[in-house]
């Protein structure tokens, strides 16, 4: 059985979708959800769905082996970032395959500070005709890992950043769990 650990910093809508997608899967299980924020709603969503949760601070994440030891003990096969906003250190990316979803068509609108509504506002400001999602491998730089999958959505005249966000969320919910499953099949 393949085991997933989800890392999230926010509300957890993608995390919930991933947990629900794999709930009846006999070969893949969402083992746990990890957050750098004790107030992340992702923790509540995961707990309601019976997933064990953990929180950690900056020192634990960057300056200790506590998380690595726990992930190894839990026999985690894949770390999935779902709205996790900290840069992942190289020592973690070297030990575990890690993937992320970004709410834009990388390389556009990637990097530090480019997340959530910041991305959608940039799309509108630059009058882009399309936006979308990018699912990519994680390395030690923001949004710079190899691209695994992209999907587009059209931006209509008059769309607001909130409209773009809604379209992008639909793509995330549709594609991220399926691509996670494909990545796990290759491990």
Buried (B, 14 or more C-beta within 10 A) or exposed (E): EBBBBBBBBBBBBBBBBBBBBBEEBEEBBBBBBBBBBEEBBBBBBBEEBEBEBBBBEEEBBBEEEEBBEBBEEBEBBBBBBBBBBBBBBEEBBEBBBBBBBBBBBBEBBBEEEBBBEEBBBBBBEEEBEEBBBBBBBBBBBBBBBEBBBBBEBEBEEEBEBEBBBEBBBEBBBEBBBEBBBEBBEEE
